[in-house]
């Protein structure tokens, strides 16, 4: 099933390469390692996606794509994995990054997260300014915590994919041995 899906995606890449907007990047996207389904490539793509998923704003997939091309890992896996940070998970992830950054910078007792300002759609400019001022107060702990959490998630994700892949292969071999042993 996974291989079938991967083959369909690879076929789409050939059509994507002909797309006018992507033609300047076709040279970089044509590397076979970006589309291969090998243990290292998929695990590294997963790690890249986990790391890039914490990039603020709409730059997550762009960051994952650039890192995937640089590191020569599975491009579709890197892009798809960034989707773990979505409107439901981004707040807990950023709070976790803030706490981790607060601990890493030694500001654990001093860094206080103030209450979130009320957002009033009638006074959009003032509300936005208050929200930006509140976010700027997060400062150093968040700036340190985001890459640190991204790195931790990437290492954990890489190891989990590698271990899971090895476990899957061992399970397949055990099933084959059991089938051969039957008369």
C-alpha positions as CSV (number, residue, x, y, z in Angstrom):
1,X,0.0,0.0,0.0
2,X,2.7,2.5,1.0
3,X,4.8,1.5,-2.1
4,X,1.8,1.9,-4.3
5,X,1.2,5.4,-3.0
6,X,4.8,6.3,-3.4
7,X,4.9,5.1,-7.0
8,X,1.8,7.2,-7.7
9,X,3.5,10.2,-6.1
10,X,6.7,9.6,-8.2
11,X,4.6,9.5,-11.3
12,X,3.1,12.9,-10.3
13,X,6.7,14.2,-9.9
14,X,7.3,13.7,-13.6
15,X,4.3,15.8,-14.4
16,X,5.3,18.3,-11.7
17,X,8.7,18.7,-13.3
18,X,7.0,20.1,-16.5
19,X,5.0,22.7,-14.5
20,X,6.1,26.2,-15.6
21,X,6.5,27.6,-12.1
22,X,8.7,24.6,-11.0
23,X,10.8,24.4,-14.1
24,X,13.6,26.5,-12.6
25,X,13.8,24.1,-9.7
26,X,13.6,20.9,-11.7
27,X,17.3,20.5,-11.6
28,X,17.3,20.4,-7.8
29,X,14.1,18.3,-7.5
30,X,15.3,15.7,-10.0
31,X,17.7,14.1,-7.6
32,X,16.7,10.4,-7.1
33,X,17.4,10.5,-3.3
34,X,14.5,13.0,-2.9
35,X,12.0,10.4,-4.2
36,X,13.5,7.2,-2.9
37,X,11.9,5.0,-0.3
38,X,14.9,3.9,1.7
39,X,15.2,3.6,5.4
40,X,17.6,6.5,5.8
41,X,15.9,8.8,3.3
42,X,12.4,8.3,4.8
43,X,13.7,8.6,8.4
44,X,15.6,11.8,7.6
45,X,12.7,13.2,5.7
46,X,10.5,12.6,8.7
47,X,13.0,14.3,11.0
48,X,13.3,17.3,8.6
49,X,9.5,17.6,8.6
50,X,9.4,17.5,12.4
51,X,12.0,20.2,12.6
52,X,10.6,22.4,9.9
53,X,7.1,22.1,11.4
54,X,8.0,24.5,14.1
55,X,9.0,27.3,11.7
56,X,6.6,30.1,12.3
57,X,3.9,31.0,9.8
58,X,3.4,29.6,6.3
59,X,7.1,28.9,5.7
60,X,7.1,25.4,7.2
61,X,6.7,23.5,3.9
62,X,9.2,25.8,2.1
63,X,11.7,25.3,4.9
64,X,11.1,21.5,4.8
65,X,11.5,21.4,1.1
66,X,14.8,23.4,1.1
67,X,16.2,21.2,3.9
68,X,15.1,18.1,2.1
69,X,16.9,19.2,-1.0
70,X,20.0,20.1,0.9
71,X,20.1,16.9,3.0
72,X,19.0,14.7,0.1
73,X,16.1,13.0,2.0
74,X,12.6,12.0,1.0
75,X,10.9,15.2,-0.2
76,X,7.2,14.1,0.1
77,X,7.7,12.7,3.6
78,X,9.4,15.9,4.7
79,X,6.6,18.1,3.3
80,X,3.8,15.8,4.7
81,X,5.3,15.6,8.2
82,X,5.2,19.4,8.6
83,X,1.4,19.0,8.9
84,X,1.7,17.8,12.5
85,X,1.7,21.5,13.5
86,X,-1.7,22.8,12.7
87,X,-4.2,25.2,14.3
88,X,-5.0,22.6,17.0
89,X,-1.4,21.7,17.9
90,X,0.5,24.9,17.4
91,X,-0.4,26.5,20.7
92,X,0.6,23.5,22.9
93,X,3.8,23.1,20.8
94,X,4.8,26.7,21.2
95,X,4.0,26.6,24.9
96,X,6.2,23.5,25.2
97,X,8.9,25.3,23.2
98,X,8.6,28.3,25.5
99,X,9.0,26.2,28.6
100,X,11.9,24.3,27.1
101,X,13.6,27.6,26.1
102,X,12.9,29.1,29.5
103,X,14.6,26.1,31.2
104,X,17.5,26.1,28.7
105,X,18.2,29.8,29.1
106,X,18.1,29.6,32.9
107,X,15.1,31.9,33.0
108,X,12.9,29.2,34.5
109,X,11.8,31.2,37.5
110,X,12.0,34.6,35.9
111,X,10.2,34.1,32.6
112,X,6.5,34.6,33.1
113,X,4.0,34.2,30.4
114,X,1.5,37.0,30.9
115,X,-2.2,36.7,30.1
116,X,-3.2,36.7,26.4
117,X,-4.7,40.0,25.5
118,X,-8.3,40.2,24.5
119,X,-8.8,40.5,20.8
120,X,-11.5,43.0,19.7
121,X,-12.5,42.9,16.1
122,X,-13.8,46.4,16.4
123,X,-10.4,47.7,17.2
124,X,-8.3,45.5,15.0
125,X,-5.1,47.7,14.9
126,X,-5.0,48.1,18.7
127,X,-5.7,44.4,19.3
128,X,-3.0,43.4,16.9
129,X,-0.5,45.8,18.5
130,X,-1.4,44.3,21.9
131,X,-1.0,40.8,20.6
132,X,2.4,41.6,19.0
133,X,3.6,43.3,22.2
134,X,2.5,40.2,24.2
135,X,4.4,37.9,21.7
136,X,7.5,40.1,21.9
137,X,7.5,39.5,25.7
138,X,8.1,35.8,24.9
139,X,11.4,36.7,23.4
140,X,14.5,34.7,24.3
141,X,12.9,31.6,25.8
142,X,10.8,31.1,22.6
143,X,13.7,31.9,20.3
144,X,15.8,29.3,22.0
145,X,13.0,26.8,22.7
146,X,11.7,26.5,19.1
147,X,14.9,25.2,17.5
148,X,15.6,23.1,20.6
149,X,12.2,21.5,20.5
150,X,12.5,21.0,16.8
151,X,15.9,19.3,17.2
152,X,14.5,17.0,20.0
153,X,11.5,16.1,17.9
154,X,13.6,15.5,14.8
155,X,16.1,13.2,16.7
156,X,13.2,11.3,18.3
157,X,11.3,11.0,15.0
158,X,14.4,9.8,13.2
159,X,15.1,7.1,15.7
160,X,11.4,6.0,15.9
161,X,11.2,5.6,12.1
162,X,14.5,3.7,12.0
163,X,13.5,1.4,14.8
164,X,10.0,1.0,13.4
165,X,11.4,0.2,10.0
166,X,13.9,-2.4,11.4
167,X,11.1,-3.9,13.5
168,X,8.9,-4.2,10.4
169,X,11.6,-5.9,8.4
170,X,12.4,-8.4,11.2
171,X,8.7,-9.2,11.5
172,X,8.5,-9.8,7.7
173,X,11.5,-12.1,7.9
174,X,10.0,-14.0,10.8
175,X,6.8,-14.5,8.9
176,X,8.7,-15.8,5.9
177,X,10.7,-18.2,8.0
178,X,7.5,-19.5,9.6
179,X,5.9,-20.0,6.2
180,X,9.0,-21.9,4.9
181,X,9.0,-24.1,8.0
182,X,5.4,-25.3,7.4
183,X,5.1,-28.5,5.4
